[in-house]
Amino acid sequence: MPNFTVLLEGAWLVRDVKTADDAIGVAISEAGKRLNQKKMDYVEVEVGDWDCPECGEPLNGVFLVAGTALVGLLFEIKIFNAESEQHAGRIAKSMIGRALGSIPLKVVEETRID
């Protein structure tokens, strides 16, 4: 059975922050803490950048309003012995979702590892 690297995006809400950098730090720290509690320190966490659908310019993965931020995080995990790309995505979403709780997740990419 093949192995895959799966990339998930998640929306992390951070309250009582003054800057986007503070929000990023808090979001990554909180996500890492939850993953480490479940012994999932092998999951890589970083802030994502997305392209504007209108102009194509890169957008920062943080939206900050009135001291509350929505931070777009990317979670990368290796899944071994999955039946297909879709199966690897479901496994990754289930594993990371259980560790993070109510954080919404979406599979962005599944890449086969040879």
N, CA, C and O of each residue as an XYZ file, in Angstrom:
456
protein
N       0.839     -1.183      0.000
C       0.000      0.000      0.000
C       0.882      1.245      0.000
O       1.927      1.268      0.650
N       0.469      2.264     -0.717
C       1.300      3.471     -0.836
C       1.248      4.372      0.397
O       0.352      4.272      1.236
N       2.231      5.242      0.469
C       2.326      6.245      1.533
C       2.071      7.622      0.931
O       2.330      7.846     -0.252
N       1.560      8.550      1.754
C       1.195      9.872      1.270
C       1.600     10.953      2.260
O       1.695     10.712      3.464
N       1.837     12.148      1.732
C       1.923     13.360      2.544
C       0.623     14.111      2.311
O       0.245     14.377      1.170
N      -0.064     14.453      3.404
C      -1.358     15.127      3.309
C      -1.239     16.513      3.925
O      -0.682     16.682      5.009
N      -1.769     17.495      3.217
C      -1.782     18.881      3.682
C      -3.225     19.281      3.952
O      -4.080     19.186      3.071
N      -3.491     19.732      5.185
C      -4.815     20.192      5.586
C      -4.753     21.671      5.923
O      -3.730     22.156      6.409
N      -5.836     22.392      5.671
C      -5.928     23.773      6.144
C      -6.991     23.828      7.225
O      -7.999     23.122      7.175
N      -6.739     24.686      8.203
C      -7.663     24.848      9.315
C      -7.819     26.316      9.667
O      -6.911     27.123      9.468
N      -8.996     26.646     10.197
C      -9.290     28.018     10.608
C      -9.214     28.107     12.126
O     -10.002     27.481     12.834
N      -8.253     28.895     12.623
C      -8.017     29.000     14.067
C      -8.422     30.396     14.535
O      -7.944     31.396     14.000
N      -9.298     30.463     15.529
C      -9.772     31.729     16.070
C      -8.935     32.112     17.292
O      -8.764     31.313     18.212
N      -8.416     33.340     17.290
C      -7.586     33.840     18.398
C      -8.204     35.137     18.896
O      -8.475     36.045     18.110
N      -8.424     35.223     20.189
C      -9.042     36.420     20.781
C      -8.011     37.237     21.559
O      -6.984     36.719     21.999
N      -8.309     38.510     21.714
C      -7.505     39.446     22.526
C      -6.054     39.553     22.059
O      -5.126     39.388     22.850
N      -5.870     39.829     20.773
C      -4.532     40.070     20.237
C      -4.506     41.450     19.588
O      -5.535     41.964     19.149
N      -3.321     42.038     19.536
C      -3.185     43.380     18.983
C      -2.625     43.391     17.572
O      -2.924     44.294     16.791
N      -1.807     42.387     17.236
C      -1.188     42.379     15.912
C      -1.365     41.011     15.252
O      -1.672     40.016     15.909
N      -1.165     40.993     13.952
C      -1.241     39.740     13.205
C      -0.142     38.777     13.652
O      -0.371     37.570     13.735
N       1.050     39.304     13.939
C       2.143     38.449     14.402
C       1.819     37.788     15.737
O       2.146     36.621     15.949
N       1.174     38.536     16.639
C       0.745     37.950     17.912
C      -0.258     36.831     17.670
O      -0.176     35.772     18.293
N      -1.202     37.064     16.768
C      -2.221     36.065     16.463
C      -1.592     34.793     15.903
O      -1.988     33.686     16.270
N      -0.616     34.950     15.017
C       0.080     33.800     14.446
C       0.787     33.004     15.541
O       0.689     31.778     15.589
N       1.490     33.701     16.405
C       2.203     33.030     17.490
C       1.273     32.263     18.407
O       1.567     31.130     18.786
N       0.159     32.871     18.765
C      -0.802     32.213     19.650
C      -1.428     31.004     18.961
O      -1.552     29.941     19.569
N      -1.819     31.156     17.707
C      -2.467     30.059     16.976
C      -1.534     28.859     16.839
O      -1.941     27.727     17.100
N      -0.301     29.094     16.435
C       0.652     27.990     16.272
C       0.948     27.339     17.620
O       1.047     26.115     17.710
N       1.089     28.144     18.657
C       1.358     27.607     19.985
C       0.200     26.744     20.485
O       0.418     25.644     20.991
N      -1.030     27.243     20.344
C      -2.198     26.486     20.805
C      -2.374     25.197     20.006
O      -2.674     24.150     20.579
N      -2.191     25.268     18.697
C      -2.319     24.069     17.861
C      -1.249     23.048     18.245
O      -1.543     21.862     18.392
N      -0.019     23.506     18.406
C       1.063     22.612     18.805
C       0.812     21.958     20.149
O       1.105     20.777     20.335
N       0.270     22.722     21.087
C      -0.023     22.188     22.412
C      -1.061     21.066     22.323
O      -0.899     20.016     22.945
N      -2.122     21.290     21.549
C      -3.167     20.256     21.405
C      -2.627     19.005     20.712
O      -2.945     17.882     21.104
N      -1.814     19.209     19.686
C      -1.247     18.062     18.984
C      -0.274     17.293     19.878
O      -0.260     16.062     19.863
N       0.536     18.008     20.653
C       1.500     17.350     21.541
C       0.815     16.582     22.659
O       1.340     15.566     23.116
N      -0.352     17.048     23.112
C      -1.100     16.321     24.137
C      -1.529     14.951     23.639
O      -1.670     14.015     24.426
N      -1.737     14.834     22.335
C      -2.132     13.559     21.724
C      -0.935     12.815     21.138
O      -1.109     11.886     20.349
N       0.282     13.218     21.521
C       1.519     12.601     21.041
C       1.637     12.668     19.522
O       2.098     11.717     18.891
N       1.224     13.788     18.933
C       1.272     13.983     17.487
C       2.269     15.087     17.133
O       1.966     15.974     16.335
N       3.452     15.026     17.730
C       4.461     16.045     17.476
C       5.095     15.908     16.091
O       5.927     16.735     15.716
N       4.723     14.893     15.336
C       5.218     14.703     13.971
C       4.412     15.492     12.942
O       4.762     15.488     11.762
N       3.350     16.164     13.357
C       2.555     17.000     12.457
C       3.208     18.373     12.368
O       3.464     19.009     13.390
N       3.478     18.828     11.148
C       4.067     20.152     10.956
C       2.947     21.182     10.848
O       1.953     20.963     10.155
N       3.120     22.320     11.547
C       2.114     23.380     11.574
C       2.761     24.676     11.109
O       3.842     25.036     11.575
N       2.103     25.378     10.194
C       2.591     26.682      9.747
C       1.407     27.529      9.292
O       0.305     27.020      9.089
N       1.652     28.815      9.136
C       0.615     29.731      8.655
C       0.582     29.672      7.144
O       1.626     29.652      6.491
N      -0.608     29.643      6.593
C      -0.751     29.554      5.148
C      -0.853     30.911      4.490
O      -1.212     31.902      5.126
N      -0.535     30.943      3.219
C      -0.744     32.106      2.358
C      -1.659     31.662      1.227
O      -1.497     30.573      0.678
N      -2.605     32.499      0.888
C      -3.533     32.178     -0.181
C      -3.515     33.284     -1.218
O      -3.123     34.414     -0.926
N      -3.937     32.960     -2.420
C      -4.014     33.947     -3.485
C      -5.413     34.550     -3.532
O      -6.413     33.849     -3.385
N      -5.463     35.862     -3.739
C      -6.732     36.568     -3.885
C      -7.452     36.022     -5.129
O      -6.851     35.944     -6.201
N      -8.723     35.647     -4.998
C      -9.428     35.113     -6.160
C      -9.669     36.159     -7.257
O      -9.876     35.797     -8.415
N      -9.644     37.424     -6.914
C      -9.883     38.497     -7.885
C      -8.612     38.926     -8.621
O      -8.580     38.969     -9.851
N      -7.562     39.243     -7.849
C      -6.366     39.821     -8.462
C      -5.181     38.864     -8.527
O      -4.215     39.127     -9.243
N      -5.242     37.756     -7.788
C      -4.155     36.795     -7.809
C      -2.990     37.135     -6.900
O      -2.020     36.379     -6.845
N      -3.056     38.256     -6.180
C      -1.985     38.656     -5.261
C      -1.991     37.751     -4.030
O      -3.054     37.304     -3.599
N      -0.819     37.479     -3.460
C      -0.777     36.658     -2.247
C      -1.376     37.396     -1.051
O      -1.150     38.592     -0.866
N      -2.141     36.665     -0.248
C      -2.759     37.214      0.954
C      -2.183     36.523      2.173
O      -1.947     35.315      2.163
N      -1.958     37.292      3.218
C      -1.501     36.745      4.480
C      -2.609     35.874      5.065
O      -3.787     36.163      4.857
N      -2.259     34.827      5.785
C      -3.229     33.903      6.353
C      -3.866     34.381      7.639
O      -4.342     33.562      8.425
N      -3.890     35.696      7.880
C      -4.470     36.242      9.112
C      -5.439     37.355      8.770
O      -5.144     38.230      7.956
N      -6.607     37.309      9.408
C      -7.595     38.389      9.282
C      -7.889     38.875     10.690
O      -8.424     38.125     11.507
N      -7.539     40.142     10.985
C      -7.625     40.685     12.339
C      -8.618     41.826     12.380
O      -8.484     42.805     11.645
N      -9.630     41.698     13.252
C     -10.637     42.743     13.443
C     -10.972     42.821     14.927
O     -11.268     41.805     15.556
N     -10.924     44.022     15.481
C     -11.338     44.284     16.866
C     -10.705     43.326     17.869
O     -11.377     42.834     18.776
N      -9.420     43.066     17.705
C      -8.709     42.235     18.668
C      -8.953     40.742     18.519
O      -8.465     39.953     19.327
N      -9.697     40.346     17.500
C      -9.965     38.932     17.250
C      -9.444     38.582     15.864
O      -9.674     39.310     14.899
N      -8.735     37.453     15.777
C      -8.115     37.075     14.509
C      -8.570     35.687     14.076
O      -8.790     34.791     14.890
N      -8.699     35.551     12.782
C      -8.886     34.244     12.170
C      -7.575     33.926     11.457
O      -7.174     34.630     10.530
N      -6.916     32.861     11.899
C      -5.608     32.494     11.364
C      -5.761     31.207     10.555
O      -6.268     30.202     11.052
N      -5.321     31.256      9.321
C      -5.338     30.065      8.473
C      -4.069     29.265      8.680
O      -2.979     29.712      8.323
N      -4.211     28.077      9.261
C      -3.061     27.220      9.521
C      -3.026     26.065      8.539
O      -4.067     25.598      8.076
N      -1.828     25.609      8.225
C      -1.624     24.428      7.402
C      -1.017     23.332      8.267
O      -0.075     23.572      9.023
N      -1.559     22.141      8.149
C      -1.083     20.978      8.899
C      -0.610     19.932      7.890
O      -1.365     19.531      7.004
N       0.644     19.492      8.028
C       1.195     18.485      7.126
C       1.510     17.223      7.917
O       2.144     17.277      8.971
N       1.057     16.081      7.392
C       1.250     14.807      8.071
C       1.539     13.730      7.025
O       1.039     13.791      5.902
N       2.342     12.757      7.405
C       2.607     11.609      6.533
C       1.674     10.474      6.954
O       1.566     10.144      8.135
N       1.009      9.891      5.972
C       0.105      8.773      6.200
C       0.676      7.556      5.483
O       0.963      7.609      4.287
N       0.837      6.472      6.210
C       1.441      5.264      5.656
C       0.378      4.200      5.399
O      -0.570      4.053      6.171
N       0.548      3.468      4.312
C      -0.301      2.332      3.952
C      -1.771      2.705      3.757
O      -2.661      2.020      4.262
N      -2.020      3.773      3.038
C      -3.392      4.154      2.696
C      -3.773      3.499      1.376
O      -2.911      3.207      0.547
N      -5.055      3.272      1.188
C      -5.536      2.620     -0.032
C      -5.505      3.542     -1.251
O      -5.298      3.088     -2.376
N      -5.713      4.851     -1.014
C      -5.762      5.826     -2.108
C      -5.483      7.211     -1.544
O      -5.339      7.383     -0.334
N      -5.408      8.210     -2.443
C      -5.226      9.591     -1.992
C      -6.382     10.026     -1.100
O      -6.167     10.635     -0.052
N      -7.591      9.717     -1.509
C      -8.770     10.109     -0.734
C      -8.775      9.439      0.637
O      -9.146     10.054      1.636
N      -8.364      8.184      0.675
C      -8.294      7.472      1.947
C      -7.267      8.123      2.873
O      -7.520      8.283      4.067
N      -6.111      8.497      2.324
C      -5.081      9.177      3.115
C      -5.616     10.500      3.660
O      -5.360     10.841      4.815
N      -6.357     11.249      2.838
C      -6.943     12.509      3.286
C      -7.934     12.312      4.417
O      -7.954     13.091      5.370
N      -8.750     11.284      4.321
C      -9.729     11.005      5.383
C      -9.032     10.603      6.682
O      -9.435     11.021      7.767
N      -7.988      9.793      6.561
C      -7.227      9.391      7.756
C      -6.607     10.613      8.428
O      -6.716     10.784      9.642
N      -5.957     11.457      7.633
C      -5.299     12.652      8.180
C      -6.307     13.577      8.849
O      -6.068     14.073      9.950
N      -7.422     13.805      8.185
C      -8.455     14.698      8.732
C      -9.016     14.135     10.039
O      -9.280     14.884     10.979
N      -9.194     12.837     10.092
C      -9.699     12.205     11.306
C      -8.702     12.315     12.456
O      -9.074     12.681     13.571
N      -7.439     11.997     12.184
C      -6.417     12.032     13.235
C      -6.212     13.443     13.782
O      -6.232     13.660     14.994
N      -6.017     14.394     12.877
C      -5.758     15.769     13.309
C      -7.027     16.382     13.902
O      -6.961     17.129     14.878
N      -8.164     16.071     13.319
C      -9.433     16.582     13.835
C      -9.705     16.143     15.261
O     -10.198     16.929     16.069
N      -9.385     14.889     15.581
C      -9.575     14.403     16.946
C      -8.694     15.177     17.931
O      -9.115     15.465     19.051
N      -7.487     15.506     17.515
C      -6.562     16.219     18.402
C      -6.954     17.678     18.587
O      -6.781     18.233     19.672
N      -7.485     18.310     17.529
C      -7.767     19.746     17.579
C      -9.166     20.084     18.057
O      -9.426     21.228     18.428
N     -10.060     19.132     18.058
C     -11.415     19.406     18.521
C     -12.276     20.048     17.457
O     -12.430     19.492     16.369
N     -12.840     21.203     17.746
C     -13.837     21.827     16.868
C     -13.248     22.720     15.772
O     -13.980     23.505     15.170
N     -11.972     22.619     15.507
C     -11.337     23.425     14.466
C     -11.738     22.874     13.093
O     -11.523     21.693     12.823
N     -12.317     23.709     12.222
C     -12.684     23.211     10.897
C     -11.445     22.914     10.048
O     -10.505     23.707      9.998
N     -11.463     21.764      9.387
C     -10.337     21.320      8.565
C     -10.811     20.967      7.162
O     -11.944     20.531      6.957
N      -9.904     21.169      6.196
C     -10.176     20.818      4.804
C      -8.903     20.245      4.202
O      -7.817     20.791      4.396
N      -9.038     19.140      3.470
C      -7.895     18.554      2.778
C      -7.549     19.434      1.590
O      -8.402     19.719      0.749
N      -6.295     19.865      1.523
C      -5.829     20.724      0.421
C      -5.098     19.900     -0.619
O      -5.271     20.114     -1.819
N      -4.287     18.962     -0.169
C      -3.436     18.223     -1.111
C      -3.029     16.884     -0.520
O      -2.718     16.778      0.666
N      -3.036     15.857     -1.378
C      -2.480     14.557     -1.021
C      -1.407     14.235     -2.057
O      -1.669     14.266     -3.260
N      -0.211     13.928     -1.594
C       0.894     13.624     -2.497
C       1.467     12.261     -2.157
O       1.805     11.978     -1.008
N       1.571     11.425     -3.176
C       2.108     10.081     -2.961
C       3.618     10.157     -2.747
O       4.322     10.884     -3.448
N       4.101      9.395     -1.765
C       5.527      9.302     -1.454
C       6.021      7.965     -1.986
O       5.431      6.923     -1.702
N       7.090      7.993     -2.747
C       7.659      6.725     -3.271
C       8.779      6.239     -2.410
O       9.370      5.197     -2.696
